[in-house]
Structures are given as C-alpha cells and as structure tokens.
C-alpha cells in the first residue's frame, strides 16, 4: 500500500460483480481495545452471503463491520475454497495471504492457507519479500484458483506469506493488489489482468464506493459501473503514464487561496492508504491553518473549519471538514492529513480513503484513466 470503455460502463452495468467491503479500525490503541476486538471477532464469525439479481451477473456479499476506517472484502483460494479477508489495494499489484507454515505473531491471529487441502494448488521454488509502508512480508510464490465473488481466476500466482512484521493488530488476512502489472514485485500477472485475459469480466474496469459514517454499504465492483453509487457527472482524468494509478493535480486550495500543489503536482489514488499523505512541510502548513496540535483539533470547531478544494483536470473536488476530520477511539478529533514518509523528487500527494469516501472512483485499465464523481 503506497501502502486498481466509456460507452461500455453503463451498457455493461448488468455484468458487474460487486464485492462489499468491510470498514474496520486500522489499529487498536490499548490492550483493552485489542481484547474488545478479539471478543468481537469471536462473537461475529464471518460468513459468506451472496445475493444475485435475477437475470444479471451482479453478485453482492453482505458486510462484516469491525469498527472503522479500513475497508476489507472477502475472497476464496483453493479447491475446496478457503476464505480470507483482504485489503483491495490500488497502490500495489501482488496478492498475498498467510501460509499455515507461518509462525510470526501476525499469523497466529489470522486465517492461514492450508495448501495441502487444495487439489488445485501448485508450488514453485520462488521466494520473495515485499516491503510496504506498514511492514514487511516474506513468502513463496505459488499458484491456485482464486475467487472474488463469482469471478474465478484459475492458475493465479500469489504469495504465501511465511513471515510478517509490522502488521500486528491489522484486521486483514492479506492484500489484493489492483495496480498495473509492471508494479508487481514478483513479476507475476496480477489477478485483475488474469481475470481480464480469461474473459471473466466484460470490461477492464473496476470501481470503489466507500461508505461514510456507517459500517455497511462499501463495495468494489468489477466489469463496469453502477450509477446508483454516485450523483452528477463522472469526470475522467488521464493517467500521467499507463503504468500506475497516478494523475496530475492542479492545486490544493482553501477559499480560492492555494495552500499546496501551487504549480501542479502528482497524486496517487490509493485505496490502500487510509489518510491523505503529502510533503511534511505542506502538511504542517495545513495543520497550522486549522490550529491543530499534533494533528488534533477540538471537536467543537470541526463545523467551523473550511472545505479543502482539490483541483484535478480543471475540476474542483471539495472536501468538507466533516470528511477530512475523524474521531479516534477516545472521541478526540484529528485532521486526516499526514506526512508522506516516501521521499519523491517532485511534490506528490496520496489521495487515500479520506478523499475516496467523498468521491466514487473508477479505475479504467482499458483507457488508462480514473473517473471521479460525488458519492451518494
């Protein structure tokens, strides 16, 4: 996680596979909160439910609510299928889940893939390491059948993790990358490309709707766009280059006064990032404008804070204070901007879930562009 055909989008709305995403809290702050989370998981064991509209290929999975902030969806791997909850991440390209051979602390509290129980499992001798912003993962490349709802990717390469560090307390079992194949660290074909090549999806498009203020309702859809999840026009933004979900952003402003991205900058649209990330100096300036102390502001002033406008391809995308401020587990309010720890040669921002809750997002691999519209 930086941490995926215009006329066909509506025409194929009945061939969309929609996978609900679970909204969960990123990290427990205290031991008591961890105990509460563990108790919740035991009491609310996840079950796979499906509903399909008659005469269509739309598939919907009911959601599991674990609290706040992080969005997860379920997939299955193997024959017979074994179920995992994963983060659908446009900031990476690889799929990994933990192996039954994993002995790290992360694996002790998550679902593990039992390769010997799958008749379609195929091993390789290729070992691999992946470094995310949040932590590190070490594993081996294998092949098996992967299902996302009704979508089936056969002979799908993925990584079986045998060691994880830095992910302790994270609620997901693994990560499913939806970025371009050139960014696959293993050099293997990503699952979206495999689905596309195998003819499992009608159009090379997927889209996200992330719910606001409620745990249910979030979905990732494949093969088209369901217009009921947004209002107004769907505005298309070309990618800077057809190798990553990054776009040009004109500026960031408050009340028509530019506060960042003064001469234009790059922005990554990343579902695997919770907040909005930017250069430390500019983030600090924004926090000072809001009178924030270590990112925190009084909850009583949230309704008085101004909207922040992100201008992209000549169109303003306002983010109201209610969208960029959040409450932590203690009920204190904080601003959803953080410094990007990755050094870049040019000014770069990462538009994570804080932005994407406000705007329905479409990732169009067929035309190398991103669509944005006001979410309902």
C-alpha positions in Angstrom: 0.0 0.0 0.0 1.6 3.2 -1.0 0.7 1.2 1.2 -6.5 -0.7 -9.1 -14.7 1.9 -22.3 -16.7 5.0 -21.7 -19.8 3.6 -23.6 -19.4 0.2 -22.0 -19.5 1.5 -18.5 -23.3 1.9 -18.5 -24.0 -0.7 -21.1 -22.5 -3.4 -19.0 -24.0 -2.4 -15.7 -25.8 -5.7 -15.5 -22.5 -7.6 -15.8 -20.9 -6.0 -12.8 -19.6 -8.1 -9.9 -19.9 -6.1 -6.7 -17.9 -7.2 -3.6 -18.9 -5.4 -0.4 -16.0 -4.1 1.7 -15.8 -4.2 5.5 -15.0 -1.0 7.3 -12.7 -1.6 10.2 -10.4 0.3 12.6 -6.8 0.4 11.4 -5.0 -0.2 14.8 -6.1 -0.8 18.4 -4.6 1.8 20.7 -4.8 -0.1 24.0 -4.8 -3.6 25.4 -8.4 -3.3 26.3 -9.3 -2.3 22.8 -7.4 -5.3 21.4 -9.4 -7.5 23.8 -12.7 -5.9 22.6 -11.7 -6.5 19.0 -10.8 -10.1 19.7 -14.1 -10.7 21.5 -15.9 -9.1 18.6 -14.3 -11.4 16.1 -15.2 -14.4 18.2 -18.8 -13.4 18.6 -19.3 -12.4 15.0 -17.6 -15.0 13.0 -17.7 -14.0 9.3 -20.0 -15.9 7.0 -20.1 -15.6 3.2 -23.5 -14.5 2.0 -24.4 -13.9 -1.7 -27.4 -12.3 -3.4 -27.7 -12.2 -7.2 -30.2 -10.1 -9.1 -32.4 -12.3 -11.3 -31.3 -12.2 -14.9 -28.0 -10.5 -14.1 -24.4 -11.3 -13.1 -24.4 -8.8 -10.2 -23.2 -10.5 -7.0 -23.2 -8.9 -3.6 -21.7 -10.1 -0.4 -23.1 -8.9 2.9 -20.6 -7.0 5.1 -18.9 -7.5 8.3 -18.4 -4.5 10.5 -15.4 -4.4 12.8 -15.4 -0.7 13.7 -13.9 2.0 11.4 -11.5 3.3 8.8 -10.1 0.2 7.0 -12.1 -1.4 4.1 -11.9 -5.2 3.6 -13.5 -7.7 1.3 -13.6 -11.4 1.1 -12.0 -13.8 -1.4 -11.5 -17.5 -1.5 -8.5 -19.5 -2.6 -8.1 -23.2 -3.4 -10.3 -26.2 -4.1 -12.4 -26.5 -2.0 -12.3 -22.8 -1.3 -10.7 -21.3 1.8 -11.9 -17.8 2.7 -9.8 -14.8 3.5 -10.5 -11.1 4.2 -8.1 -8.9 2.2 -7.4 -5.2 1.6 -8.2 -4.3 -2.0 -5.2 -2.1 -2.7 -4.8 0.1 -5.8 -1.3 1.0 -4.5 0.2 -2.4 -5.1 -0.1 -5.3 -7.7 0.5 -8.5 -5.8 -1.8 -10.8 -3.9 -0.6 -12.5 -0.6 -2.2 -14.4 2.2 -0.5 -16.1 5.2 0.5 -19.7 5.0 -0.2 -22.5 7.5 3.6 -22.6 7.7 3.8 -19.0 9.0 5.0 -18.7 12.6 5.0 -14.9 13.1 2.8 -13.1 15.6 0.5 -11.8 12.8 -0.2 -15.3 11.5 -1.2 -16.5 14.9 -4.4 -14.4 14.8 -5.4 -14.7 11.2 -6.8 -17.3 8.7 -4.0 -19.4 7.2 -4.0 -21.0 3.8 -3.7 -24.8 4.1 -2.1 -25.7 0.8 -2.3 -29.5 1.3 -6.1 -29.3 1.5 -6.3 -27.7 -2.0 -6.4 -30.0 -5.0 -5.6 -27.2 -7.4 -2.5 -25.9 -5.5 0.7 -25.7 -7.4 4.0 -24.8 -5.7 7.1 -23.1 -7.0 10.6 -22.6 -5.6 10.5 -18.8 -5.9 10.9 -17.0 -2.6 10.0 -13.3 -2.2 10.0 -10.3 0.1 7.7 -7.3 -0.1 8.1 -4.1 1.9 5.1 -1.9 2.5 4.9 1.3 4.4 3.2 -0.6 7.2 5.6 -3.5 7.4 7.4 -6.4 5.6 6.2 -9.7 4.2 8.3 -12.8 3.3 6.9 -15.7 1.4 6.9 -18.0 -1.6 5.2 -17.7 -5.0 2.5 -20.4 -5.6 -0.5 -20.9 -7.9 -4.1 -21.8 -7.2 -7.7 -20.9 -8.1 -8.8 -17.5 -6.6 -12.4 -16.3 -6.5 -13.7 -12.8 -6.0 -17.4 -13.4 -5.6 -18.5 -15.1 -8.9 -15.2 -14.1 -10.6 -12.8 -17.1 -10.9 -9.1 -16.7 -11.7 -7.6 -20.1 -12.4 -3.9 -20.8 -12.0 -3.5 -17.5 -10.3 0.0 -16.7 -9.0 0.2 -15.3 -5.5 2.4 -15.2 -2.5 2.0 -17.5 0.5 3.5 -15.5 3.4 5.6 -17.4 5.9 6.7 -14.3 7.9 5.1 -10.9 8.6 6.4 -8.0 10.6 4.7 -4.6 11.2 1.2 -5.9 10.6 0.4 -6.9 14.2 -3.0 -5.6 15.1 -4.1 -5.3 11.5 -7.5 -6.9 10.8 -6.9 -8.1 7.3 -5.6 -11.6 6.4 -3.8 -10.4 3.3 -3.6 -7.8 0.5 -5.0 -8.0 -3.1 -3.2 -5.5 -5.3 -5.1 -3.9 -8.2 -2.3 -1.8 -9.7 -0.7 -2.3 -13.1 1.3 -5.5 -13.8 4.6 -3.6 -14.2 4.5 -2.9 -10.5 4.2 -6.5 -9.5 7.2 -7.1 -7.3 7.1 -10.8 -8.1 6.8 -10.3 -11.8 3.7 -12.4 -11.8 0.4 -11.5 -13.5 -1.9 -9.6 -11.1 -5.4 -11.1 -10.5 -7.2 -8.3 -12.4 -5.1 -8.9 -15.5 -5.7 -12.7 -15.2 -9.5 -12.2 -14.9 -9.3 -9.9 -17.9 -7.3 -12.3 -20.0 -9.5 -15.2 -19.1 -12.6 -13.3 -20.2 -14.1 -13.3 -16.7 -15.0 -9.6 -16.8 -16.9 -7.8 -19.5 -14.9 -4.5 -19.4 -11.4 -3.9 -18.0 -12.8 -1.6 -15.3 -13.3 -1.7 -11.5 -14.7 0.9 -9.1 -14.9 1.7 -5.4 -17.7 3.1 -3.2 -16.5 3.6 0.4 -19.3 4.3 2.9 -19.3 7.4 5.1 -20.3 7.3 8.8 -21.8 3.8 8.6 -20.1 0.4 8.6 -22.1 -1.2 5.8 -22.5 -0.4 2.1 -19.0 -0.2 0.8 -18.3 -2.1 -2.4 -15.7 -2.8 -5.0 -17.2 -3.7 -8.4 -15.6 -5.3 -11.4 -16.6 -5.1 -15.1 -18.5 -1.8 -15.2 -20.0 1.0 -13.1 -23.2 1.0 -11.1 -24.6 4.6 -11.4 -26.6 4.3 -8.2 -23.4 4.8 -6.2 -22.7 8.4 -7.4 -24.5 11.5 -8.5 -23.8 14.1 -11.2 -21.2 13.6 -13.9 -18.4 11.0 -13.8 -15.3 13.1 -14.6 -12.4 11.3 -16.3 -8.8 12.1 -15.5 -6.0 10.6 -17.7 -3.1 8.9 -16.0 0.3 10.5 -16.2 1.6 7.3 -17.6 -0.1 3.9 -18.2 1.8 2.1 -15.5 0.4 3.3 -12.2 -2.8 4.9 -10.8 -1.2 8.4 -10.6 -2.7 11.6 -12.1 -1.8 15.3 -12.4 -3.4 17.5 -9.8 -3.7 21.3 -10.5 -3.6 22.6 -6.9 -5.0 22.3 -3.4 -6.8 25.4 -2.1 -9.0 26.9 0.7 -11.4 29.7 -0.2 -9.6 30.1 -3.6 -6.2 30.5 -1.9 -3.7 27.9 -3.0 -2.2 26.2 0.0 -0.3 23.3 -1.7 0.5 21.9 -5.1 1.0 25.5 -6.3 2.4 24.8 -9.7 0.7 21.4 -10.2 1.8 18.1 -8.7 1.3 14.3 -8.9 -1.3 12.5 -7.0 -1.7 8.7 -6.4 -5.3 7.5 -6.0 -4.8 4.7 -3.4 -7.5 2.6 -1.7 -4.8 1.0 0.4 -4.0 4.3 2.2 -6.3 5.5 5.0 -5.5 9.2 5.1 -4.3 11.9 2.7 -0.5 12.0 2.5 1.7 14.8 1.3 5.1 16.5 1.8 5.7 17.1 5.5 6.2 20.9 5.2 3.0 21.4 3.3 1.0 19.1 5.6 2.3 21.1 8.6 1.2 24.3 7.0 -2.3 22.9 6.5 -2.4 21.8 10.2 -1.3 25.2 11.3 -4.1 26.8 9.3 -6.6 24.7 11.3 -4.9 25.4 14.6 -4.2 21.7 15.0 -1.9 20.4 17.8 -0.2 17.2 16.7 -3.0 16.7 14.1 -5.7 17.2 16.8 -8.4 19.9 16.9 -11.3 20.5 19.3 -14.3 18.6 18.1 -16.4 21.7 18.8 -14.7 23.6 16.0 -15.0 21.0 13.2 -18.2 22.5 11.8 -16.4 25.9 11.5 -13.4 24.6 9.5 -13.4 25.4 5.8 -13.6 22.9 2.9 -10.4 22.0 1.1 -10.6 22.0 -2.7 -8.5 19.5 -4.7 -8.5 20.7 -8.3 -7.9 17.9 -10.7 -8.0 18.3 -14.5 -9.7 21.7 -14.1 -12.5 20.4 -11.8 -12.8 21.2 -8.1 -13.3 18.4 -5.7 -14.2 20.0 -2.3 -13.5 18.0 0.8 -15.6 19.4 3.7 -14.3 19.4 7.3 -16.7 16.6 8.2 -14.8 14.4 5.6 -11.2 15.3 6.5 -11.6 15.2 10.3 -12.2 11.9 12.2 -12.6 10.8 15.7 -10.2 8.4 17.4 -11.2 5.7 19.9 -11.2 8.2 22.7 -13.6 10.5 20.9 -10.9 13.1 20.1 -11.0 14.8 16.6 -8.0 14.8 14.3 -7.2 16.0 10.8 -6.8 13.2 8.2 -3.6 14.6 6.7 -0.1 13.0 7.4 3.4 13.4 6.0 4.3 11.0 3.2 7.3 9.1 4.5 8.4 8.2 1.0 10.8 10.8 -0.5 10.0 11.9 -4.0 11.8 14.2 -6.4 8.6 16.1 -7.1 5.7 17.2 -5.0 3.5 14.2 -4.6 0.2 13.5 -2.7 -1.6 10.3 -2.0 -5.4 10.5 -2.0 -6.5 7.8 0.3 -9.8 6.8 1.8 -10.4 10.2 3.4 -10.8 11.5 -0.2 -12.3 8.4 -1.7 -15.2 8.3 0.8 -16.3 11.6 -0.7 -15.8 10.6 -4.3 -16.8 7.4 -6.1 -13.7 6.2 -8.0 -13.5 4.3 -11.3 -10.2 2.7 -12.4 -10.3 2.2 -16.2 -7.5 0.0 -17.4 -8.9 -0.1 -21.0 -8.4 3.7 -21.4 -5.7 4.3 -18.7 -7.8 6.8 -16.7 -9.6 7.4 -13.4 -13.1 8.5 -13.1 -14.3 10.6 -10.1 -17.9 11.6 -9.1 -19.7 12.7 -6.0 -20.5 9.7 -4.0 -24.1 9.3 -2.8 
